């Protein structure tokens, strides 16, 4: 027997229609690349999204064709989000931090038909356009009078002139909810990037989960600043969840320094912000230097890489801001877990609560996970056993676009490449990437634990732990450190700092000071490149 309920496809267009109908005057704020602050609202975003859809129709772009963006977080990018996917095309967000050759490779692999870009990235487009034969139309996200006269890019139009003559009405197609909606390529730290191809259904389910009270707890009462870029896994799904609940959105554009982010947080009364640790490090540095406070910020979602305990404690103890530690991947749309306390934990002492907050959190409904050993045997959730983390769920990839690399699944589970433990309460903690695990004398050392201790030292700006070959112990850890400006941290001082905080045999054998640690396109430390840079390094005798 079937249920007798109405059947309606889950669609991204329904989100913008809902936001327009029920939250029309809620503001959308953007710091533009032009430097000014632009003010819009959900009603205007909805109208202009429909104009985008009409403009795409005018170019006779077929449904399913890919339309790429090379853009910062802003209102025009948001309009393209809904106009492209809502009309049945596939939104393809490009990461501008990649090398131009890699961007061109991705454009060609995706067979993008249209590419929309912020003027910041005009030099990139001028570099790659001759190598991207599938792109028939180039759109500069600017006013008509801001378009340079001679760019050398064929068929280049300004965004505003492209959509201004289009009608503000549009009949969104009734798409099967499994229709592709958007795509995002992995960072490609090993081999060529691979694309996760999301559907309308997976995107809507993910948006529901993102807004849940035990996840980001989004509501119409919030003012949300996503520092996490819209070109990386759809800004963790926040644009879709924001439309779903009708909250205010504040977009920082290209200005991600501590001063610029702080000014927006205060002027727009932001209650929730989301981003990677490297950005929050700059923000905390700005606050400390200026003896500043937060007047509105209540919580921040931190993910992308493990958040150092010192950062969580600084937000909590110094600024009364709750850190929501999160974990996810491009292949998970991206949310997998988020750390919020259960009711039973609220009566615990602060130091006990902090031990929980340092973990990446509990599974969100829709995500199932397990940890397995090298033989694939499932390990207990006792907080001690560790293993490779596998996941499955309705917003987890089944395979990559164009079946690159074949099926990634193992008996229906997606192998994340992370090593983790899970405690009896279901809280998961990433202990390492499988390729970064350090085995010394048959014992396992967590590079993340070593890094977190270094990051707690007041004179350390950034730290990366890697294993180096050792004739007796196979591998020994060293910590690579960037000092804070105007400090004189010595090797011996930092090694002494480890005493009593970690087992003696887990203390690094050496400290290597560098000017900078290489970062990937999403702000993660590139340990593969760091190992290449230290190829000639020899451990102390």
Phi, psi and omega in degrees: 000133178265152175292160184250044180256157179296147178250124180219128180295139173286126184218147179295327178300326181296333179293313182288328175296318180295313181300320179294318185288322189248348182220040189306317187265006176291133191284148169238113186252137180222131166273115186275161177294340175290345176107343183269171175259122182256137182242127178224192176206173184297326179295317180291319177300317180297315180299314183287333174297321178292326176295322176299314181299317178296321180295321177295318176302321181298333177270004177056042175281124184290153174299141182091345177292150181269133176240119188264152172233144175229080195210156175281180175284118181191172186295324179294320178298320179297319178298321179292322177312308186277322181294323181285301183293321181298330182270005175096003174267174184250119177284125180239104180274126181260141180270110183290350181277353176285163176293142180309321179297324179288323176298314179299320179299316181294317178302316181290322180294321178283342184058050180299140181262325180229145175228120179254133185218146171288151183297339174306327187259016176304317178300324178296314182295321177297330180285322191257343193300326180289345181260008184237075186293339182283340181282117181262339183221136178242132184235120176270125184281079182202171173288159183301323183282354178262000181278121179301149185291321185227099180256343184082003182262119182291147176058030179279130177229157174277148182302314184294320178289333180292319186257346191296328182271000183278146178292149181276003177254149181198136177266101180299135179292147176276093186272145168301133186296346176271002176297141178298137182245321184200162182218149179217133180271144174294165185289344174067042179291337173230119181073186179288149177299154175237150186257132168272128182250105184276157177249169175299317181298310182296323181293319180291318178297319177297320179297317175303310183297319182302323185278349185303150180304323180275005177247250180272347178055053182276143177207174179293351179272353185268151166243116192244130177245104175275103173285328175303128190289147176292347177272000180238106180049046174053042179052042179061023178083001185298318179303323180286316178295324180297318177294324181296322182256349178076034179276166175284139176246138178235115184257128184275351183063220184274347186273094184248014176286162184303317182296313183294317180295317181299318180300318178291320178304319183280312185293329182256013174050050183290131179259335180223133175230153183221135179182183182269159184304325184298324179289317181293333176297318177294321180295314180296324177298320179294319179297314183294318182296325183260005182051049185260165179229163169266132179257346184226330185295127181250327183208154178221135176268125180238123180207196181092321172201165184301133180276125180300138178307323181299327179288317178298317180293322179297313178299316185286309188279321185271331187232003177056039178247127180281128176267125175259098182287128185232158174221141177190185181209159173308320182289352180248011173076359008242356193290131176241312178220158173211141189263106169232148183286152170274167182303320183296340183273346187292336180272356180289152173301156184302323182291329177286321175298321182296324178300325178285316183297337180288344180277164182280350169108189183266156177297140173277144177304130185111342178244129172244141178221160173209162176242139183228156177274187184298338180264005179084010180278127182296137182259153183290154175268073183244004180078358181245312180292140177237158180190177178291134184271125178241144182224161170206159180163173186288350174239029174253139183299143172267320175203166180273160178305135183062021178054034178301128177076007182071189180289127179278351189284148174240105183053040177088356181253144177268122178280119188280338186086000178262151172252134188214165167241157176227128181272171183299339178276355180092008179278124182263142176228122176287125179256342178180167163274145183303326181279351181253358180300134179255119177253115182239113181060033180083355179257150185264136177239129179277117178295329180294318178299317181296318180295318182297322178294316178299319182293341178282347179285131185297343182258007180257126178269322180205147181215141177226132178254130177225158178266139178241144182301139180225134186296333182258315188261009183073303179216149170225145182280144165234158177243127179261127193231138167255121180284154170290152181303144175061035175240161185234044181299131179254158180306311184296324180296316182289319179297324177294328180298334180284338186299130180084352181256345184204156179302146185305319183287349177265350178294136181303148177282340184201161173240127178245119180269134179226162178284328182204148173257128183298134179245147177277183184293342180251012177091002179277148177291135180265091182290332177298316179290324178296320178296323178297318180295331182256026183301329182265004183291142176238133177297150176300145180295000000 
